[in-house]
Amino acid sequence: MTKIKIQQVKSSIKRPQNQKRTLEALGLRGIGQVVEHESTPSILGMIDKVKHLVSTQEA
């Protein structure tokens, strides 16, 4: 599988609890942090839930 880089670009303040937990599950704690994950359907689904808070690119 391919790897995908995820960077948080917006704050999770004043966001619903499920979006905060999704960011936490992805391993993102703050703006500017970058994490790398395998491009699995579950990860892609989590990215889709918070796509307005993160930016992605293939690694």
N, C-alpha and C positions, 0 to 999 in steps of 0.2 A: 504494500500500500504506500501511497505517497504521504509525505509529511506536509503539514499545514502550519504556518506561523500565524498566531493570533495576537493582536495588540489592542489593549484597551485604550480608547481614544476619548471616551466621555465618562463622567462620574456616575457612580451607582446611587448617589444621594437622591432622595425623593423618587426612587424607583420602586415598583412592587417587590414584595419579598421574594417571589419566585425568580425574578430577574437577578436579584442580588445573589441568591443561592446558585443560580446557573453560572454566574461569573466566578463564584467561589469554587464550584465544581470544575470549572475549566482551569483553575489555578491562578486566576487574575485577582490581584488585591488593590491595584491602584492604576491611575492613568499613566500611560507610557510603558507599562510592564508588557513584556513579550513572552509568550509560552509557545511551545511546539508540541503538536499532537499528531497522531496518525489520523488520516482522513477516513474515519469510519462513519457509518450512518448515524450512530449515537452522537458523536462529536459534531457532525454537520447539523444535526437537529438542534443541539444546544447553541451552536453559532447562529442558527436561524432565529432562535428566540431572542437573542440579544444583538442582532445585526446592526441596530442603531447605536450601539455602545462600543463596538469593536470594528477593527479593520483586519482583513485576512489577506494572506498571500501564500503561494506554494513555496515550500522550502526546497 
